[in-house]
Amino acid sequence: MSTSATYSARTFTAGNTFTAAQANVLDAGIYDTHYPNSGAHNSIFRGKSLGTAMTSTQAGYISNATFADLFVGDYWTISSKVYRIAGFDYWYNCYSSTAIGHNAIVVPDATMYNAPMNSTNTTSGAYVGSAMYTCEEITVSDVTYTGLANAISTLQSAFGDYLLTYENYLANAVTNGYPSAQAWYTDRVCDLMTEQMVYGSACMQQMSYGGTLVANRRIGKSQLPLFALNPRYINIRATWWLSDVVSSACFAFVTATGNASASDASNANGVRPAFLVS
């Protein structure tokens, strides 16, 4: 006696061979119909093209928390740049005063450009005090940089009103080479990722030791589903900055081979920020 299962008004008999396209429809149908929540959609890497612009329908599925036909690894290609979904509701309910609603967190496949964190090898002021964060114009080796400013402008153009501003809890002081204070910062458009967001743990950043309490508290505290399900998106054959302080002179970064490492603050490494859409 044959067995069969019905999904999304389709009956498949056990033993049938499915094409990749049919299997994709089946998987999406099961999860969209029976598991319309962020946990289920964070558990599958699909990698489907979502088009050349985010749509109001897609935004609606995020804001109503069904995440229908949206999965980790799905991507938009906008002005030749690939923006890939890294997870759903990653920062949901993480806020001090301004609620962060249902969201998809997105990262570009490649670095957007290269820039230093500061004009000299200092981490004074931590991430919040860096020229990267403040978008201060600096010149290093006769090249002028403006930190995250270009990324913010590009993302605003690419995603428009679907770009979700948020609060982030960020280090803003350094003592003896380790972060020593932090605060909530509102109206963020994008930020460099933390080591935890990429690797799932602290690697190079300073951690608490002895009687010294290192201020490494953050909401970017767990690995993004994209990097957990498909680590090759860490290893992009380009260096890129992370926001963590490593010493009085260095911030954390990802090497071209995906290693966790540290780089002098005045080095021009890749800018690959994370941002929210809804």
Disulfide bonds with the S-S distance in Angstrom:
none
